[in-house]
Amino acid sequence: MANEQEKDTHRAVNPGDVISDQPETVEEKSQQLAVDAPDITGDHIEVPAYFVVDEPDGEEKALHHVKDAEEISDVIRQARVDEEGDRKWW
């Protein structure tokens, strides 16, 4: 049954979007790719499955590109704000 469910899961989503049931380290997650293929222009595209960010306490945290998309957006917004809370544009 689990094998059939796994087949159904992979049929329904991009295999790179599937989150492992087994515990993984931040290092293991950081090496996973959601997309590793050529695009229509012929360029080879690699998209990480997890984005590693630094927490305020100094720990690293791996954010999944689908499940944690909102938190990833928050991290990007925080990176664009200076010490006074004003947005910085590059």
C-alpha positions in Angstrom: 0.0 0.0 0.0 2.8 2.5 0.9 4.5 1.8 -2.4 1.2 2.5 -4.3 0.7 5.7 -2.3 4.3 6.7 -3.1 3.6 6.2 -6.9 0.4 8.3 -6.6 2.3 11.1 -4.8 5.0 11.2 -7.4 2.5 11.1 -10.2 0.6 14.1 -8.7 3.6 16.4 -8.0 7.0 17.3 -9.3 9.3 14.6 -7.6 11.5 17.5 -6.4 8.5 18.8 -4.4 8.2 15.6 -2.3 9.4 15.9 1.3 11.1 12.8 2.7 9.5 11.1 5.7 13.0 10.3 7.0 14.8 12.9 9.1 17.5 14.7 7.1 20.3 17.1 8.2 20.4 20.7 6.9 23.4 19.7 4.9 21.5 16.8 3.2 18.6 19.1 2.5 20.8 21.8 1.0 22.1 19.4 -1.6 18.6 18.4 -2.9 17.3 19.9 -6.2 13.7 20.4 -7.1 14.5 21.0 -10.7 17.6 19.8 -12.6 16.8 20.0 -16.3 17.2 22.0 -19.4 14.5 24.7 -20.1 13.0 25.6 -23.4 15.9 27.9 -24.3 18.4 25.0 -23.8 19.8 26.5 -20.6 20.3 24.1 -17.8 18.2 25.1 -14.8 18.9 24.0 -11.2 16.4 25.0 -8.5 17.2 23.9 -4.9 14.5 22.0 -3.0 15.5 23.8 0.2 16.9 27.2 0.9 19.2 27.4 3.9 18.8 30.5 6.1 20.4 31.7 9.3 18.2 31.9 12.3 18.6 34.8 14.9 20.2 32.3 17.3 22.9 31.4 14.8 21.4 28.1 13.8 20.8 27.2 10.1 17.4 26.2 9.0 16.4 24.5 5.7 13.2 25.9 4.2 11.4 23.8 1.6 10.7 25.8 -1.6 7.0 24.8 -1.6 6.0 24.1 2.0 7.9 27.1 3.5 7.4 29.5 0.5 5.8 32.2 2.8 8.6 32.0 5.3 11.2 32.3 2.4 9.4 35.4 1.2 9.6 36.9 4.8 13.3 36.2 4.9 13.8 38.0 1.5 11.7 40.9 2.8 13.8 41.1 6.0 17.0 41.1 3.9 15.8 44.2 2.0 15.3 46.3 5.2 18.0 48.4 6.8 18.5 48.9 10.6 15.8 51.6 10.7 13.2 49.4 9.0 13.4 51.2 5.7 13.3 49.2 2.5 16.5 49.1 0.5 16.4 48.8 -3.2 19.5 47.7 -5.2 
